[in-house]
């Protein structure tokens, strides 16, 4: 079937990244304002054009928490239909190790604070969690799910159509 705008009708989900950053039985979390509501999330955000998934995860963690991290594993790829904005999300969840913290680094404007919380404290947040993918990715990590980072590939170049 010929179409004068072949890409106009293609469905595209939001591609996001997130990090499970564990330290001493606690997980790095952010409290953020979304649509006038305070919610909790892992350091997470959208993939930018030309960026690798791994670079996006490291960048988002630094921008939202002031922590520089080293990615260790891919925890999983999760598909979810957001109740927040009604769109589909494909989320790449990584496990990362905290390397250093810059307490003077300004955080993204919607971030109120970063905090280290236990799994029980995160679960107790209930409806204040931004998505079910938060506990899901932590539980996968706790269950030992660790995929090699080279599972993900990036082929740079090739012009845009």
Number of C-alpha atoms within 10 A of each C-alpha: 3 5 8 6 8 9 8 8 8 8 7 10 14 16 16 21 25 28 32 26 24 20 14 7 9 16 20 21 26 23 22 21 14 13 10 8 9 15 20 25 23 30 27 25 21 16 21 12 6 9 12 15 23 23 13 19 28 22 19 24 28 22 19 26 26 20 24 19 20 16 19 15 22 23 25 18 14 15 15 15 14 14 10 10 9 8 12 16 18 16 23 23 29 27 25 23 17 15 9 12 13 11 10 7 13 13 17 15 10 15 20 16 14 20 14 17 17 17 15 10 12 20 14 11 12 13 11 15 19 21 19 13 19 21 18 14 24 24 14 14 20 12 9 10 15 16 15 10 15 9 8 12 10 11 6 9 7 6 5 4 3
